[in-house]
Amino acid sequence: MKQIVLLLAVVFLLSGCSNMLYDYRDDKSDNVLKLPHDYRLFSSDGELNYVSKKQDSSPVAIDSDIIQIGWNENYIVYKRVESGDINQWGILNMEDGTSQTYTSEAGLNTRLEELKLDSLKLTDVQDLLEHKKK
């Protein structure tokens, strides 16, 4: 009896761990964009766009309501609606997980120039999702 319980425990453990190695959302959803360093832009029919690592248990790296995004191998640049009509711009360093936010696009652009990332351009999330579906 103990062997059966132990066997069932191992089976449940392995089935739970498999999701950590393979994220089903990458293949089954048109609303997920793969980004470097295992980050993903998750969307729900083009709304509530947010960035997180691909595993279910990872915390949200960039809060919801992202309307524009751009990235390279190390950084994600974004624009989101914080509340009402207030916009927020930000830069997420994917290597160390740190994020900086700005209240104006000018502040973002100044920081991008300092980091020599001024070639990063923001693209509408809706356009990226539509392009992926094609």
Sequence and secondary structure as in RCSB ss.txt:
>XXXX:A:sequence
MKQIVLLLAVVFLLSGCSNMLYDYRDDKSDNVLKLPHDYRLFSSDGELNYVSKKQDSSPVAIDSDIIQIGWNENY
IVYKRVESGDINQWGILNMEDGTSQTYTSEAGLNTRLEELKLDSLKLTDVQDLLEHKKK
>XXXX:A:secstr
 HHHHHHHHHHHHHHHHHHHH  THHHH TTEEE GGGEEEEEETTEEEEEEESSTTS EEE S EEEEEE SSE
EEEEEEEETTEEEEEEEETTT  EEEESSHHHHHHHHHHTT TT   EEHHHHHHHHH 
